Amino acid sequence: MEQKSKGYKQNVPPEEMFKTIEQKDNFITKQMMVVRSYKEKLEHQ
């Protein structure tokens, strides 16, 4: 079991993991902006 987890960590460098997390974070931020602007449009009608 321990060998597998060590191998996984070696295959995925921290920079790659960080890049993936950053991309997800950017995506969520964009989604929230879209939802917020949509909500404001509904409130101003």
C-alpha positions as protocol buffer text, in pm:
chain_id: "A"
residue {
  index: 1
  type: MET
  ca { x: 0 y: 0 z: 0 }
}
residue {
  index: 2
  type: GLU
  ca { x: 270 y: 248 z: 102 }
}
residue {
  index: 3
  type: GLN
  ca { x: 468 y: 188 z: -217 }
}
residue {
  index: 4
  type: LYS
  ca { x: 170 y: 292 z: -433 }
}
residue {
  index: 5
  type: SER
  ca { x: 114 y: 625 z: -256 }
}
residue {
  index: 6
  type: LYS
  ca { x: 486 y: 710 z: -279 }
}
residue {
  index: 7
  type: GLY
  ca { x: 485 y: 632 z: -652 }
}
residue {
  index: 8
  type: TYR
  ca { x: 181 y: 852 z: -705 }
}
residue {
  index: 9
  type: LYS
  ca { x: 347 y: 1147 z: -533 }
}
residue {
  index: 10
  type: GLN
  ca { x: 656 y: 1105 z: -750 }
}
residue {
  index: 11
  type: ASN
  ca { x: 450 y: 1098 z: -1072 }
}
residue {
  index: 12
  type: VAL
  ca { x: 267 y: 1423 z: -990 }
}
residue {
  index: 13
  type: PRO
  ca { x: 505 y: 1707 z: -899 }
}
residue {
  index: 14
  type: PRO
  ca { x: 373 y: 1971 z: -656 }
}
residue {
  index: 15
  type: GLU
  ca { x: 381 y: 2232 z: -935 }
}
residue {
  index: 16
  type: GLU
  ca { x: 138 y: 2024 z: -1141 }
}
residue {
  index: 17
  type: MET
  ca { x: -96 y: 1976 z: -845 }
}
residue {
  index: 18
  type: PHE
  ca { x: -82 y: 2349 z: -774 }
}
residue {
  index: 19
  type: LYS
  ca { x: -154 y: 2431 z: -1139 }
}
residue {
  index: 20
  type: THR
  ca { x: -460 y: 2204 z: -1134 }
}
residue {
  index: 21
  type: ILE
  ca { x: -586 y: 2358 z: -811 }
}
residue {
  index: 22
  type: GLU
  ca { x: -529 y: 2707 z: -952 }
}
residue {
  index: 23
  type: GLN
  ca { x: -726 y: 2624 z: -1268 }
}
residue {
  index: 24
  type: LYS
  ca { x: -1018 y: 2492 z: -1061 }
}
residue {
  index: 25
  type: ASP
  ca { x: -1003 y: 2804 z: -845 }
}
residue {
  index: 26
  type: ASN
  ca { x: -1013 y: 3032 z: -1152 }
}
residue {
  index: 27
  type: PHE
  ca { x: -1305 y: 2834 z: -1290 }
}
residue {
  index: 28
  type: ILE
  ca { x: -1503 y: 2862 z: -965 }
}
residue {
  index: 29
  type: THR
  ca { x: -1430 y: 3237 z: -948 }
}
residue {
  index: 30
  type: LYS
  ca { x: -1563 y: 3286 z: -1302 }
}
residue {
  index: 31
  type: GLN
  ca { x: -1874 y: 3082 z: -1224 }
}
residue {
  index: 32
  type: MET
  ca { x: -1944 y: 3291 z: -914 }
}
residue {
  index: 33
  type: MET
  ca { x: -1909 y: 3613 z: -1116 }
}
residue {
  index: 34
  type: VAL
  ca { x: -2158 y: 3482 z: -1374 }
}
residue {
  index: 35
  type: VAL
  ca { x: -2404 y: 3377 z: -1104 }
}
residue {
  index: 36
  type: ARG
  ca { x: -2368 y: 3711 z: -925 }
}
residue {
  index: 37
  type: SER
  ca { x: -2428 y: 3919 z: -1239 }
}
residue {
  index: 38
  type: TYR
  ca { x: -2727 y: 3700 z: -1331 }
}
residue {
  index: 39
  type: LYS
  ca { x: -2871 y: 3746 z: -983 }
}
residue {
  index: 40
  type: GLU
  ca { x: -2826 y: 4124 z: -1004 }
}
residue {
  index: 41
  type: LYS
  ca { x: -3006 y: 4131 z: -1341 }
}
residue {
  index: 42
  type: LEU
  ca { x: -3301 y: 3947 z: -1187 }
}
residue {
  index: 43
  type: GLU
  ca { x: -3312 y: 4188 z: -891 }
}
residue {
  index: 44
  type: HIS
  ca { x: -3309 y: 4497 z: -1118 }
}
residue {
  index: 45
  type: GLN
  ca { x: -3601 y: 4388 z: -1334 }
}
